[in-house]
Amino acid sequence: MKGLRRKPAALLLVLVLGTCLGIEVYAAPREPAGSTFDPGTLEPIDSKTALKVGDEAPDFTLSDLKGQRVSVSDYLGKKNVVLSFVPAAWTPVCSRQWPGYNIAKEYFDKNDAIVIGIAVDNIPTLHTWTEDMGGLWFPVVSDFWPHGAVSRKFGILRSDGMSERALFVIDKQGVIRYVDVHDINKVPKLETLIKVLEGLGK
């Protein structure tokens, strides 16, 4: 992983090969035996957002794991924002998705992008989970209380109390440029997200 962080060209090669071979390219997090809960196969889509490309992104304010308040509006005029909603901490697919963004940090930086990770779990749970991953470079915020209020605002709160696995890419003007309410059982392809971010500068 450290080598890939230092060599973007190597990452690009891995992404291209992964795409050609149909492989989802993500770094495997440190997962000691029994460290994650496998919920089994879930219904892929239980909710569908009414938000679409071209809409102004709803603003929100949530606490991150350091007790700092984080809002989309904090980044207006400064950064493109990737909102990454995951269903639940300590589950296998979620535990693979966010560490993949560590590998691609240079690509997010290159495209003036910040990731905000969002889950409906409480802060102590999210803190312990992200520490188990080895740490993340981007803020992770808790949508725990009022439970799932931000997930509901974005139209992706499931009837089981989790959020869908979803990505929203918001440009520096606060406009939604990409929406992916993903199969909850699968990790969104990192190379697709990178291409979307690269397209924002064109």
TORPA-4810 file (N, C-alpha, C, O; in nm, 3 decimals):
<nodes>
NODE_1_0.083_-0.121_0.000_0.000_0.000_0.000_0.086_0.125_0.000_0.055_0.220_-0.072_M
NODE_2_0.197_0.127_0.082_0.281_0.244_0.091_0.344_0.275_-0.045_0.356_0.392_-0.083_K
NODE_3_0.383_0.172_-0.118_0.443_0.192_-0.248_0.347_0.256_-0.344_0.385_0.342_-0.424_G
NODE_4_0.220_0.215_-0.338_0.120_0.272_-0.427_0.093_0.417_-0.393_0.067_0.497_-0.482_L
NODE_5_0.100_0.452_-0.265_0.080_0.591_-0.228_0.188_0.680_-0.289_0.160_0.793_-0.328_R
NODE_6_0.310_0.629_-0.299_0.420_0.709_-0.350_0.425_0.711_-0.502_0.489_0.799_-0.560_R
NODE_7_0.358_0.614_-0.567_0.372_0.602_-0.712_0.234_0.599_-0.780_0.177_0.492_-0.801_K
NODE_8_0.181_0.718_-0.814_0.050_0.723_-0.880_0.045_0.640_-1.007_-0.059_0.583_-1.039_P
NODE_9_0.158_0.633_-1.081_0.158_0.557_-1.206_0.130_0.411_-1.180_0.061_0.344_-1.257_A
NODE_10_0.184_0.360_-1.068_0.160_0.220_-1.033_0.013_0.198_-1.003_-0.044_0.095_-1.041_A
NODE_11_-0.049_0.294_-0.933_-0.192_0.282_-0.903_-0.273_0.282_-1.030_-0.367_0.204_-1.045_L
NODE_12_-0.237_0.371_-1.123_-0.311_0.378_-1.249_-0.304_0.245_-1.322_-0.404_0.200_-1.379_L
NODE_13_-0.186_0.182_-1.322_-0.171_0.052_-1.386_-0.261_-0.051_-1.320_-0.326_-0.130_-1.388_L
NODE_14_-0.265_-0.049_-1.187_-0.351_-0.143_-1.114_-0.498_-0.120_-1.148_-0.574_-0.215_-1.167_V
NODE_15_-0.537_0.008_-1.156_-0.676_0.040_-1.187_-0.713_-0.005_-1.327_-0.821_-0.060_-1.349_L
NODE_16_-0.622_0.019_-1.424_-0.649_-0.021_-1.562_-0.660_-0.172_-1.573_-0.751_-0.224_-1.637_V
NODE_17_-0.566_-0.243_-1.510_-0.571_-0.389_-1.515_-0.697_-0.441_-1.446_-0.760_-0.537_-1.492_L
NODE_18_-0.731_-0.377_-1.335_-0.852_-0.419_-1.265_-0.975_-0.401_-1.350_-1.064_-0.486_-1.351_G
NODE_19_-0.981_-0.289_-1.421_-1.095_-0.263_-1.509_-1.104_-0.368_-1.619_-1.211_-0.421_-1.648_T
NODE_20_-0.989_-0.396_-1.682_-0.987_-0.492_-1.792_-1.027_-0.632_-1.746_-1.093_-0.706_-1.819_C
NODE_21_-0.987_-0.666_-1.626_-1.013_-0.801_-1.575_-1.145_-0.809_-1.498_-1.184_-0.917_-1.453_L
NODE_22_-1.211_-0.693_-1.482_-1.338_-0.693_-1.409_-1.319_-0.709_-1.259_-1.407_-0.760_-1.191_G
NODE_23_-1.203_-0.664_-1.208_-1.173_-0.679_-1.066_-1.201_-0.547_-0.996_-1.165_-0.441_-1.048_I
NODE_24_-1.265_-0.551_-0.878_-1.283_-0.431_-0.799_-1.153_-0.405_-0.725_-1.110_-0.487_-0.644_E
NODE_25_-1.090_-0.290_-0.752_-0.955_-0.265_-0.701_-0.963_-0.187_-0.570_-0.994_-0.068_-0.570_V
NODE_26_-0.935_-0.252_-0.461_-0.931_-0.188_-0.331_-0.825_-0.253_-0.245_-0.796_-0.372_-0.258_Y
NODE_27_-0.767_-0.174_-0.158_-0.672_-0.229_-0.061_-0.751_-0.304_0.044_-0.853_-0.254_0.093_A
NODE_28_-0.707_-0.422_0.079_-0.773_-0.497_0.184_-0.733_-0.439_0.318_-0.614_-0.429_0.346_A
NODE_29_-0.828_-0.401_0.403_-0.794_-0.349_0.534_-0.746_-0.461_0.625_-0.763_-0.579_0.595_P
NODE_30_-0.688_-0.421_0.735_-0.647_-0.520_0.834_-0.774_-0.574_0.899_-0.845_-0.500_0.967_R
NODE_31_-0.803_-0.702_0.880_-0.924_-0.762_0.934_-0.891_-0.887_1.014_-0.893_-0.997_0.960_E
NODE_32_-0.859_-0.870_1.145_-0.836_-0.987_1.228_-0.959_-1.075_1.229_-1.071_-1.027_1.210_P
NODE_33_-0.939_-1.204_1.251_-1.052_-1.298_1.250_-1.160_-1.252_1.345_-1.134_-1.220_1.461_A
NODE_34_-1.282_-1.249_1.295_-1.395_-1.213_1.379_-1.413_-1.064_1.400_-1.495_-1.024_1.482_G
NODE_35_-1.338_-0.980_1.327_-1.345_-0.836_1.351_-1.462_-0.770_1.280_-1.494_-0.655_1.310_S
NODE_36_-1.527_-0.839_1.186_-1.640_-0.781_1.117_-1.761_-0.873_1.128_-1.750_-0.994_1.148_T
NODE_37_-1.877_-0.811_1.115_-2.004_-0.883_1.118_-2.056_-0.894_0.977_-2.072_-0.792_0.909_F
NODE_38_-2.084_-1.014_0.932_-2.135_-1.036_0.797_-2.287_-1.044_0.802_-2.342_-1.142_0.853_D
NODE_39_-2.356_-0.941_0.749_-2.502_-0.943_0.754_-2.565_-1.031_0.647_-2.688_-1.045_0.642_P
NODE_40_-2.481_-1.092_0.561_-2.536_-1.171_0.451_-2.580_-1.080_0.338_-2.559_-0.959_0.343_G
NODE_41_-2.640_-1.138_0.237_-2.685_-1.060_0.121_-2.806_-0.976_0.159_-2.904_-1.027_0.214_T
NODE_42_-2.798_-0.848_0.130_-2.907_-0.756_0.161_-2.980_-0.718_0.033_-2.923_-0.727_-0.076_L
NODE_43_-3.103_-0.676_0.046_-3.176_-0.627_-0.070_-3.098_-0.508_-0.127_-3.070_-0.413_-0.055_E
NODE_44_-3.062_-0.513_-0.256_-2.974_-0.410_-0.312_-3.029_-0.268_-0.302_-2.955_-0.176_-0.266_P
NODE_45_-3.156_-0.247_-0.333_-3.212_-0.113_-0.333_-3.342_-0.113_-0.254_-3.438_-0.182_-0.289_I
NODE_46_-3.344_-0.035_-0.147_-3.463_-0.024_-0.064_-3.516_0.119_-0.066_-3.628_0.146_-0.022_D
NODE_47_-3.433_0.209_-0.115_-3.473_0.350_-0.124_-3.410_0.409_-0.249_-3.308_0.359_-0.298_S
NODE_48_-3.469_0.515_-0.300_-3.416_0.578_-0.420_-3.424_0.729_-0.403_-3.530_0.786_-0.378_K
NODE_49_-3.308_0.793_-0.418_-3.304_0.937_-0.397_-3.376_1.013_-0.507_-3.374_0.973_-0.623_T
NODE_50_-3.439_1.122_-0.468_-3.501_1.211_-0.566_-3.400_1.312_-0.619_-3.427_1.384_-0.715_A
NODE_51_-3.282_1.317_-0.555_-3.179_1.410_-0.600_-3.118_1.362_-0.732_-3.107_1.242_-0.756_L
NODE_52_-3.081_1.455_-0.814_-3.026_1.419_-0.945_-2.913_1.514_-0.983_-2.896_1.620_-0.922_K
NODE_53_-2.837_1.474_-1.082_-2.729_1.558_-1.132_-2.785_1.693_-1.175_-2.885_1.700_-1.246_V
NODE_54_-2.720_1.800_-1.131_-2.766_1.935_-1.162_-2.838_2.002_-1.047_-2.855_2.124_-1.047_G
NODE_55_-2.882_1.922_-0.947_-2.947_1.980_-0.829_-2.843_2.042_-0.736_-2.728_2.001_-0.733_D
NODE_56_-2.887_2.142_-0.661_-2.803_2.196_-0.555_-2.800_2.095_-0.440_-2.905_2.045_-0.399_E
NODE_57_-2.682_2.065_-0.389_-2.670_1.965_-0.283_-2.727_2.020_-0.153_-2.698_2.134_-0.116_A
NODE_58_-2.806_1.941_-0.082_-2.852_1.985_0.051_-2.732_2.002_0.144_-2.640_1.921_0.143_P
NODE_59_-2.733_2.106_0.224_-2.627_2.124_0.322_-2.663_2.050_0.450_-2.780_2.019_0.474_D
NODE_60_-2.564_2.022_0.530_-2.586_1.959_0.660_-2.466_1.989_0.747_-2.362_2.033_0.699_F
NODE_61_-2.481_1.965_0.875_-2.371_1.977_0.969_-2.374_1.857_1.062_-2.473_1.833_1.131_T
NODE_62_-2.264_1.781_1.064_-2.251_1.664_1.152_-2.116_1.669_1.221_-2.024_1.736_1.174_L
NODE_63_-2.104_1.597_1.331_-1.977_1.590_1.405_-1.889_1.480_1.350_-1.935_1.370_1.319_S
NODE_64_-1.758_1.513_1.338_-1.664_1.409_1.298_-1.609_1.339_1.422_-1.655_1.364_1.533_D
NODE_65_-1.512_1.252_1.403_-1.463_1.169_1.512_-1.377_1.244_1.612_-1.342_1.191_1.717_L
NODE_66_-1.343_1.369_1.578_-1.267_1.454_1.670_-1.355_1.558_1.737_-1.307_1.645_1.809_K
NODE_67_-1.485_1.549_1.711_-1.578_1.644_1.770_-1.592_1.773_1.692_-1.659_1.866_1.738_G
NODE_68_-1.528_1.781_1.574_-1.539_1.899_1.490_-1.666_1.892_1.405_-1.708_1.784_1.362_Q
NODE_69_-1.726_2.007_1.382_-1.846_2.012_1.300_-1.807_2.021_1.152_-1.720_2.100_1.116_R
NODE_70_-1.869_1.941_1.069_-1.837_1.933_0.926_-1.964_1.961_0.846_-2.070_1.904_0.873_V
NODE_71_-1.951_2.048_0.747_-2.063_2.082_0.658_-2.015_2.082_0.514_-1.898_2.110_0.487_S
NODE_72_-2.104_2.051_0.421_-2.070_2.063_0.279_-2.033_2.207_0.246_-1.941_2.231_0.168_V
NODE_73_-2.104_2.302_0.307_-2.080_2.444_0.278_-1.940_2.489_0.320_-1.892_2.592_0.273_S
NODE_74_-1.873_2.413_0.408_-1.736_2.446_0.447_-1.642_2.447_0.327_-1.539_2.516_0.327_D
NODE_75_-1.678_2.371_0.223_-1.587_2.350_0.110_-1.628_2.427_-0.016_-1.562_2.416_-0.119_Y
NODE_76_-1.738_2.504_-0.008_-1.782_2.578_-0.125_-1.671_2.672_-0.173_-1.612_2.746_-0.094_L
NODE_77_-1.645_2.669_-0.302_-1.541_2.752_-0.361_-1.400_2.703_-0.336_-1.304_2.763_-0.385_G
NODE_78_-1.385_2.594_-0.262_-1.252_2.544_-0.225_-1.225_2.403_-0.276_-1.119_2.376_-0.332_K
NODE_79_-1.320_2.313_-0.257_-1.299_2.172_-0.286_-1.421_2.110_-0.354_-1.535_2.149_-0.326_K
NODE_80_-1.397_2.014_-0.442_-1.502_1.923_-0.483_-1.523_1.825_-0.368_-1.427_1.785_-0.301_N
NODE_81_-1.646_1.785_-0.345_-1.678_1.701_-0.229_-1.735_1.568_-0.277_-1.825_1.564_-0.360_V
NODE_82_-1.682_1.459_-0.222_-1.738_1.326_-0.243_-1.803_1.282_-0.113_-1.734_1.259_-0.014_V
NODE_83_-1.935_1.272_-0.112_-2.005_1.217_0.003_-2.014_1.067_-0.015_-2.072_1.019_-0.112_L
NODE_84_-1.956_0.993_0.078_-1.958_0.847_0.071_-2.040_0.793_0.187_-1.992_0.786_0.300_S
NODE_85_-2.164_0.754_0.157_-2.252_0.694_0.258_-2.228_0.543_0.259_-2.230_0.478_0.154_F
NODE_86_-2.204_0.487_0.378_-2.194_0.342_0.390_-2.298_0.293_0.490_-2.334_0.366_0.583_V
NODE_87_-2.347_0.171_0.472_-2.459_0.124_0.555_-2.427_0.104_0.702_-2.505_0.145_0.788_P
NODE_88_-2.313_0.041_0.733_-2.288_0.005_0.872_-2.141_-0.023_0.898_-2.072_-0.080_0.814_A
NODE_89_-2.095_0.019_1.014_-1.958_-0.012_1.058_-1.942_-0.161_1.082_-2.039_-0.233_1.104_A
NODE_90_-1.817_-0.205_1.076_-1.780_-0.343_1.110_-1.845_-0.446_1.019_-1.867_-0.560_1.060_W
NODE_91_-1.875_-0.407_0.895_-1.924_-0.503_0.797_-1.820_-0.515_0.686_-1.749_-0.418_0.658_T
NODE_92_-1.809_-0.632_0.622_-1.697_-0.658_0.530_-1.687_-0.563_0.412_-1.578_-0.514_0.382_P
NODE_93_-1.798_-0.535_0.343_-1.791_-0.451_0.223_-1.754_-0.307_0.260_-1.671_-0.245_0.194_V
NODE_94_-1.815_-0.255_0.365_-1.783_-0.120_0.410_-1.637_-0.111_0.455_-1.573_-0.008_0.436_C
NODE_95_-1.586_-0.218_0.513_-1.448_-0.219_0.563_-1.346_-0.229_0.450_-1.227_-0.210_0.474_S
NODE_96_-1.391_-0.258_0.327_-1.302_-0.256_0.211_-1.310_-0.123_0.136_-1.212_-0.079_0.076_R
NODE_97_-1.426_-0.059_0.140_-1.447_0.058_0.056_-1.360_0.177_0.097_-1.285_0.229_0.015_Q
NODE_98_-1.369_0.220_0.223_-1.298_0.341_0.263_-1.146_0.329_0.261_-1.081_0.426_0.223_W
NODE_99_-1.085_0.215_0.298_-0.940_0.206_0.284_-0.892_0.221_0.140_-0.778_0.262_0.118_P
NODE_100_-0.977_0.189_0.043_-0.941_0.210_-0.096_-0.916_0.357_-0.127_-0.836_0.389_-0.214_G
NODE_101_-0.984_0.447_-0.056_-0.964_0.589_-0.078_-0.829_0.635_-0.023_-0.776_0.737_-0.067_Y
NODE_102_-0.774_0.560_0.073_-0.638_0.591_0.119_-0.537_0.572_0.006_-0.447_0.654_-0.012_N
NODE_103_-0.553_0.464_-0.070_-0.463_0.437_-0.182_-0.470_0.549_-0.285_-0.369_0.588_-0.343_I
NODE_104_-0.590_0.600_-0.307_-0.612_0.698_-0.415_-0.601_0.843_-0.368_-0.642_0.934_-0.440_A
NODE_105_-0.547_0.867_-0.249_-0.543_1.003_-0.195_-0.481_1.103_-0.294_-0.531_1.215_-0.308_K
NODE_106_-0.374_1.065_-0.361_-0.309_1.157_-0.454_-0.402_1.198_-0.567_-0.393_1.310_-0.617_E
NODE_107_-0.492_1.110_-0.607_-0.587_1.143_-0.714_-0.694_1.238_-0.663_-0.737_1.327_-0.736_Y
NODE_108_-0.737_1.220_-0.539_-0.832_1.316_-0.481_-0.765_1.453_-0.469_-0.826_1.554_-0.503_F
NODE_109_-0.641_1.456_-0.420_-0.569_1.582_-0.407_-0.552_1.650_-0.543_-0.572_1.770_-0.556_D
NODE_110_-0.516_1.572_-0.643_-0.492_1.625_-0.777_-0.617_1.691_-0.833_-0.609_1.786_-0.911_K
NODE_111_-0.734_1.640_-0.794_-0.860_1.692_-0.846_-0.934_1.780_-0.745_-1.056_1.797_-0.753_N
NODE_112_-0.858_1.834_-0.650_-0.913_1.927_-0.549_-1.038_1.869_-0.484_-1.140_1.937_-0.472_D
NODE_113_-1.029_1.744_-0.442_-1.147_1.676_-0.387_-1.123_1.629_-0.244_-1.013_1.587_-0.208_A
NODE_114_-1.226_1.638_-0.165_-1.228_1.585_-0.029_-1.338_1.482_-0.020_-1.446_1.499_-0.077_I
NODE_115_-1.312_1.375_0.052_-1.416_1.275_0.081_-1.472_1.305_0.218_-1.397_1.338_0.310_V
NODE_116_-1.601_1.293_0.234_-1.664_1.293_0.366_-1.734_1.159_0.380_-1.830_1.130_0.308_I
NODE_117_-1.687_1.077_0.473_-1.749_0.948_0.498_-1.864_0.964_0.596_-1.850_1.031_0.699_G
NODE_118_-1.978_0.904_0.566_-2.098_0.920_0.648_-2.158_0.783_0.679_-2.177_0.701_0.590_I
NODE_119_-2.186_0.761_0.807_-2.253_0.636_0.849_-2.349_0.669_0.962_-2.332_0.769_1.032_A
NODE_120_-2.450_0.585_0.980_-2.551_0.612_1.082_-2.509_0.561_1.220_-2.585_0.572_1.316_V
NODE_121_-2.388_0.505_1.230_-2.338_0.457_1.359_-2.297_0.573_1.449_-2.275_0.685_1.401_D
NODE_122_-2.285_0.547_1.581_-2.244_0.653_1.672_-2.093_0.675_1.665_-2.020_0.593_1.608_N
NODE_123_-2.046_0.785_1.723_-1.906_0.824_1.713_-1.811_0.722_1.776_-1.709_0.690_1.714_I
NODE_124_-1.837_0.668_1.897_-1.744_0.568_1.951_-1.727_0.446_1.860_-1.616_0.395_1.844_P
NODE_125_-1.836_0.401_1.800_-1.828_0.287_1.708_-1.746_0.321_1.585_-1.659_0.244_1.544_T
NODE_126_-1.771_0.437_1.526_-1.697_0.478_1.407_-1.549_0.501_1.437_-1.463_0.469_1.356_L
NODE_127_-1.521_0.556_1.554_-1.381_0.579_1.593_-1.306_0.447_1.601_-1.197_0.434_1.544_H
NODE_128_-1.361_0.350_1.670_-1.294_0.221_1.687_-1.279_0.149_1.554_-1.176_0.088_1.526_T
NODE_129_-1.383_0.157_1.471_-1.380_0.090_1.340_-1.273_0.150_1.250_-1.196_0.076_1.189_W
NODE_130_-1.267_0.283_1.241_-1.169_0.345_1.152_-1.027_0.326_1.205_-0.933_0.316_1.126_T
NODE_131_-1.010_0.321_1.336_-0.878_0.289_1.392_-0.837_0.148_1.352_-0.720_0.123_1.324_E
NODE_132_-0.932_0.056_1.350_-0.903_-0.082_1.310_-0.860_-0.088_1.164_-0.782_-0.176_1.126_D
NODE_133_-0.910_0.004_1.082_-0.869_0.010_0.942_-0.727_0.064_0.925_-0.667_0.053_0.818_M
NODE_134_-0.673_0.122_1.031_-0.541_0.183_1.022_-0.548_0.333_1.003_-0.446_0.397_0.976_G
NODE_135_-0.668_0.391_1.016_-0.685_0.535_1.001_-0.721_0.574_0.859_-0.688_0.504_0.763_G
NODE_136_-0.790_0.687_0.846_-0.833_0.739_0.716_-0.791_0.886_0.706_-0.787_0.956_0.807_L
NODE_137_-0.760_0.931_0.587_-0.714_1.070_0.570_-0.828_1.170_0.564_-0.805_1.290_0.575_W
NODE_138_-0.949_1.123_0.546_-1.063_1.212_0.527_-1.155_1.208_0.649_-1.151_1.111_0.726_F
NODE_139_-1.239_1.312_0.668_-1.328_1.312_0.783_-1.440_1.209_0.771_-1.496_1.188_0.663_P
NODE_140_-1.470_1.145_0.881_-1.583_1.054_0.892_-1.680_1.116_0.992_-1.640_1.153_1.103_V
NODE_141_-1.806_1.127_0.953_-1.905_1.192_1.039_-2.017_1.094_1.073_-2.047_1.000_1.000_V
NODE_142_-2.078_1.122_1.188_-2.182_1.035_1.240_-2.321_1.093_1.213_-2.351_1.206_1.252_S
NODE_143_-2.404_1.013_1.147_-2.544_1.048_1.118_-2.635_0.972_1.214_-2.746_0.930_1.178_D
NODE_144_-2.586_0.956_1.337_-2.654_0.870_1.434_-2.780_0.934_1.491_-2.883_0.868_1.506_F
NODE_145_-2.771_1.066_1.524_-2.886_1.128_1.589_-2.903_1.272_1.545_-2.805_1.346_1.543_W
NODE_146_-3.024_1.316_1.510_-3.143_1.232_1.491_-3.112_1.123_1.388_-3.053_1.150_1.283_P
NODE_147_-3.152_1.003_1.418_-3.102_0.887_1.344_-3.127_0.898_1.194_-3.240_0.906_1.147_H
NODE_148_-3.014_0.898_1.119_-3.023_0.897_0.974_-3.083_1.022_0.913_-3.134_1.017_0.801_G
NODE_149_-3.078_1.135_0.983_-3.143_1.257_0.933_-3.082_1.303_0.801_-3.154_1.345_0.710_A
NODE_150_-2.949_1.296_0.789_-2.884_1.339_0.665_-2.907_1.237_0.555_-2.930_1.273_0.440_V
NODE_151_-2.900_1.109_0.590_-2.931_1.005_0.492_-3.072_1.021_0.438_-3.097_1.004_0.319_S
NODE_152_-3.164_1.055_0.526_-3.303_1.079_0.483_-3.310_1.202_0.392_-3.383_1.201_0.293_R
NODE_153_-3.235_1.307_0.426_-3.235_1.429_0.345_-3.188_1.400_0.203_-3.235_1.460_0.106_K
NODE_154_-3.092_1.306_0.191_-3.040_1.269_0.060_-3.122_1.155_-0.004_-3.089_1.109_-0.114_F
NODE_155_-3.227_1.111_0.064_-3.319_1.014_0.006_-3.267_0.872_0.004_-3.309_0.792_-0.079_G
NODE_156_-3.176_0.838_0.097_-3.116_0.705_0.092_-3.122_0.632_0.226_-3.045_0.539_0.248_I
NODE_157_-3.212_0.673_0.315_-3.229_0.600_0.441_-3.318_0.480_0.417_-3.432_0.493_0.373_L
NODE_158_-3.264_0.362_0.447_-3.338_0.238_0.426_-3.439_0.214_0.537_-3.430_0.273_0.645_R
NODE_159_-3.536_0.127_0.511_-3.637_0.094_0.611_-3.580_0.015_0.727_-3.645_0.003_0.831_S
NODE_160_-3.458_-0.041_0.710_-3.396_-0.114_0.821_-3.309_-0.025_0.908_-3.241_-0.073_0.998_D
NODE_161_-3.309_0.108_0.881_-3.236_0.202_0.964_-3.095_0.230_0.917_-3.030_0.321_0.970_G
NODE_162_-3.044_0.156_0.819_-2.913_0.184_0.761_-2.932_0.278_0.642_-3.044_0.300_0.596_M
NODE_163_-2.822_0.332_0.593_-2.830_0.406_0.467_-2.796_0.312_0.353_-2.738_0.206_0.374_S
NODE_164_-2.833_0.352_0.232_-2.783_0.281_0.116_-2.633_0.305_0.104_-2.580_0.397_0.166_E
NODE_165_-2.566_0.225_0.025_-2.428_0.255_-0.012_-2.436_0.352_-0.130_-2.480_0.315_-0.238_R
NODE_166_-2.394_0.475_-0.108_-2.417_0.578_-0.209_-2.303_0.677_-0.216_-2.236_0.704_-0.116_A
NODE_167_-2.281_0.729_-0.335_-2.183_0.834_-0.360_-2.252_0.954_-0.423_-2.332_0.939_-0.516_L
NODE_168_-2.220_1.072_-0.373_-2.264_1.197_-0.433_-2.139_1.282_-0.454_-2.066_1.311_-0.359_F
NODE_169_-2.115_1.323_-0.577_-2.003_1.412_-0.606_-2.059_1.552_-0.626_-2.146_1.576_-0.709_V
NODE_170_-2.006_1.645_-0.546_-2.056_1.783_-0.545_-1.941_1.875_-0.586_-1.832_1.868_-0.528_I
NODE_171_-1.964_1.961_-0.683_-1.856_2.048_-0.729_-1.838_2.168_-0.636_-1.909_2.182_-0.537_D
NODE_172_-1.743_2.253_-0.669_-1.708_2.366_-0.581_-1.819_2.468_-0.571_-1.818_2.551_-0.480_K
NODE_173_-1.915_2.464_-0.663_-2.029_2.555_-0.658_-2.146_2.496_-0.579_-2.250_2.560_-0.565_Q
NODE_174_-2.130_2.374_-0.529_-2.236_2.311_-0.450_-2.338_2.237_-0.533_-2.447_2.207_-0.485_G
NODE_175_-2.304_2.207_-0.659_-2.396_2.138_-0.749_-2.360_1.990_-0.757_-2.243_1.955_-0.768_V
NODE_176_-2.460_1.905_-0.752_-2.439_1.760_-0.762_-2.401_1.726_-0.906_-2.473_1.759_-1.000_I
NODE_177_-2.288_1.660_-0.921_-2.238_1.626_-1.055_-2.240_1.476_-1.082_-2.221_1.433_-1.196_R
NODE_178_-2.262_1.396_-0.979_-2.264_1.250_-0.998_-2.339_1.188_-0.880_-2.320_1.227_-0.765_Y
NODE_179_-2.425_1.090_-0.910_-2.500_1.017_-0.808_-2.488_0.868_-0.837_-2.512_0.825_-0.950_V
NODE_180_-2.452_0.791_-0.737_-2.448_0.645_-0.751_-2.506_0.583_-0.625_-2.437_0.571_-0.523_D
NODE_181_-2.634_0.542_-0.632_-2.693_0.463_-0.524_-2.662_0.319_-0.562_-2.727_0.261_-0.649_V
NODE_182_-2.564_0.262_-0.496_-2.499_0.140_-0.542_-2.562_0.015_-0.482_-2.631_0.021_-0.380_H
NODE_183_-2.538_-0.097_-0.547_-2.574_-0.226_-0.488_-2.509_-0.233_-0.351_-2.386_-0.225_-0.340_D
NODE_184_-2.588_-0.248_-0.248_-2.539_-0.242_-0.111_-2.439_-0.354_-0.080_-2.363_-0.343_0.016_I
NODE_185_-2.439_-0.459_-0.159_-2.352_-0.573_-0.136_-2.216_-0.561_-0.207_-2.132_-0.650_-0.194_N
NODE_186_-2.196_-0.451_-0.282_-2.074_-0.438_-0.361_-2.007_-0.303_-0.338_-2.072_-0.204_-0.305_K
NODE_187_-1.874_-0.302_-0.356_-1.797_-0.179_-0.345_-1.804_-0.103_-0.477_-1.777_-0.161_-0.582_V
NODE_188_-1.838_0.027_-0.475_-1.834_0.106_-0.600_-1.692_0.107_-0.656_-1.595_0.111_-0.580_P
NODE_189_-1.680_0.104_-0.787_-1.549_0.099_-0.849_-1.475_0.231_-0.830_-1.525_0.339_-0.863_K
NODE_190_-1.355_0.220_-0.777_-1.273_0.337_-0.751_-1.236_0.409_-0.879_-1.232_0.532_-0.882_L
NODE_191_-1.207_0.334_-0.985_-1.166_0.397_-1.110_-1.279_0.481_-1.170_-1.251_0.582_-1.236_E
NODE_192_-1.404_0.442_-1.148_-1.517_0.522_-1.197_-1.523_0.656_-1.126_-1.543_0.759_-1.189_T
NODE_193_-1.505_0.653_-0.995_-1.507_0.776_-0.916_-1.395_0.870_-0.958_-1.416_0.991_-0.970_L
NODE_194_-1.277_0.816_-0.981_-1.163_0.898_-1.023_-1.192_0.965_-1.158_-1.161_1.083_-1.176_I
NODE_195_-1.253_0.891_-1.251_-1.287_0.950_-1.381_-1.386_1.063_-1.367_-1.377_1.163_-1.438_K
NODE_196_-1.483_1.047_-1.276_-1.580_1.154_-1.252_-1.510_1.278_-1.202_-1.538_1.389_-1.248_V
NODE_197_-1.419_1.261_-1.106_-1.348_1.377_-1.051_-1.261_1.444_-1.155_-1.252_1.567_-1.161_L
NODE_198_-1.197_1.364_-1.239_-1.114_1.421_-1.345_-1.200_1.503_-1.443_-1.154_1.603_-1.498_E
NODE_199_-1.323_1.459_-1.463_-1.412_1.529_-1.556_-1.460_1.664_-1.505_-1.507_1.746_-1.583_G
NODE_200_-1.449_1.688_-1.375_-1.496_1.815_-1.319_-1.409_1.931_-1.364_-1.454_2.046_-1.367_L
NODE_201_-1.284_1.901_-1.400_-1.195_2.009_-1.440_-1.199_2.039_-1.589_-1.125_2.123_-1.637_G
NODE_202_-1.287_1.969_-1.661_-1.291_1.987_-1.807_-1.403_2.082_-1.848_-1.421_2.108_-1.967_K
</nodes>
